[in-house]
Amino acid sequence: MTRRMRPRAGVVGLAAVALAATAFAGPAQAARGAASPAADHQATQRAIDAAVAAGIPGITAEARDADGVWKSASGVGNRQTGAPRGKNDRFRIGSITDTFVATVLLQMEAEKKLSLDDPVERWLPGVVTGNGNDGSKITVRQLLNHTSGLFDYLADETFYRTYTLGDGFLQHRYDTLTPEQRLKVAFSHAPHFQPGARHWFSHTNDILAALIVEKVAGRSYESEVRERIIEPLGLRATSNAGTSTTVPRPSSRGYSKLFFDSQPDRIDDVTEFNASQMWGDGDMISSAGDLDRFFRALMGGKLLPAQQLAELKTTVVNPDLPISSYGLGVERLALPCGTTVWYHDGGTVGSLSVAAFSEDGRHELTFNFNGDWDVSGLVPILSAEFCDTPSEQ
């Protein structure tokens, strides 16, 4: 589970949506081991338009395959003015930030600066402690594949309602939070289970991973991401937001149903909020085109040596969602048609994003919703792009 999905849609990740789709879809197509290039993107466009027709304000998307680059935008980027969604929009990418952090740590391992099997305590002494939490028993690898057992700070009811829902969000949207403040919330709870027992997504893992990058490098994680990934790949639309409250242009407004329990039809503009509230586990901003370039380079072996790329793709199954398995900053998913894709998704208040790609990174689709309350369109869009004959959703 990640921050990518809001509670008004149920606290679920993309894999859970796919599981539901599998249960209700018609007979699946013959399974194929990996996604193949789409002949065209008409089915994908129809699925995108359908998600907008169902209530999402707007969607921006970009696909890359053997036929080249395809861009799309549907719906509105500003509900007040009616301005359309842009094909080159920048947006908050949420937990897709995790993949950038994992890539940096794998590069550091290749450089012999750390081992993924180092205990967290080695790099962050005294940080993971109290209430049964013990950094000496958790490895860096377990942070990245989310088998640490650590409590997710976002699951703390008080924190969640203060910073993501209703009046709490509106009152605190501009607050600056430190990583330490969020970790204090996490470690006020006991861990879910002993390290290594199973997979369970926790944003606490991602904060710790970013802090380890800083400890190993002796400088900010933002600097490492910029110099190791953003600049070499020429990702001009990608940045770390810091304490900024805005999204650089070109961009659209972001919308949320903050009061979904009491006022289900109310939609609030939530574009502006302090990105420090997601530092290390969701603070980055990018575009569909930049994310496609990043994942193509990553899966194509341009950012990691073969050994580290293999580690990235070594997955652990989520026992609750066996159609999905989690690697080191990437996930593997069996779509209802039987096609397997790799992906990562991410959500913030007002934004839902998915980046999906074949194992070699040569067929990709990244898209963003500028509304966070309806995830039902995600899997149909992926199926339209990656399945030979998309199943009815």
Steps between C-alpha positions, in 0.01 A plus 500: 500500500630846430398856535402479135137406581266717703251360752198621303590221256596261777853482634631282221785493255486442127546126550182483707312679224633244254393219728145632501513542123606138463206387707243689294649494151395261229722205401864607492699495180781250467779592737813655360824540687554866427338802342547548127487821295151629429406533134326827585361669805135537412391258772715686751344831400152353540586374849643841595189677370282255693677581826437870438136432413472313832602810692879551502559868403789435261771255395837550334688204351797397289585161352820382334531184294648371175288747305630806687348744746128555551365782716149558621299733721132477585267702718575822683802625686308778671139447603447871560618628162437188293861501373584157353746254646844537336700228326822627660363565849720466805345335806579364844612137458451380858653161576667474159763704687593167662644369174741792474619443857539125447700562182743726686549243777564225243756722328668554836510126555666454159758758610568302821379787716246282681339159491127451472541244777641759739283548807320833508664564837841521332397807303235649727612415855229544760234608249289182480426430865224474758180296521671191361656679203865403454718633220765235568260230378388672179710519182509763229362239260201443727424870489501494121287190454275593793556193714623697803171476690520866603174683566392739224484850646210578263297228669501702821143626516583836656777576252291388203203715591720799583688510171288331233130534577238773532561799723827346618653525153360849442643624831841331473570490125781756527670351808864396469569153639836336560576132438559466873148616580350233277733230630402589855140423404603167346709385796230586750348176369633147522606336170246288315727194496860385529733617220494272196176324591305634202437800274296794627536849354598770748594858412722495808740274305535762228586783738773284656636405156534868404674574833747218431579653160586821682712326763701307241543799268555765764254730324131526413315219328370761258857573387571132444183448296571809294864421419459124455170487312330828409794677337655200315162409350403859421177480701417869473151467645614305808585656834486462875250746640664569837268726700338644189120505496450525123557289189713658223328580172379358272269331747136458590307542822459204735168404655381290794183400677631599842158460659405179323334353809268794574485690168568238229434739211727778625826542304779721636796653317799355689774601257703687760651335805844479658698220336710447814207298630605228252879543510679184391185299437304707251629854455621485141339670198533375143317449170380195310778546244773528762377194689495300177861601432603414855345153502628419151854587613458311827359177359730522198809482722623857448484595868602174671754222440354156423533375859313794648235493227439135586462596866255774404284239324522236774152509647314387807134404470237688693311212662181706500529572125679211330458651151753763607856483623733776620865547409728786603299804396310323220205263502384218276133452416294246307224684316158334460589396142805308620759754385770578753621856543739673733384821658495744786214723599482799727241724652480823690204710593362602159716275283518134393781382270597169342816414308485154337756336275624178349794325663746646249342846528428524127123518531377752756193692604491770766186691591370732769154573639455849647232361731565247777164342579440237230753228418261288294639630170864408566501133404277546191750756369790260555309212344415711196867581447671172584250224416456361149124505547403703808248315714178676593536675835 
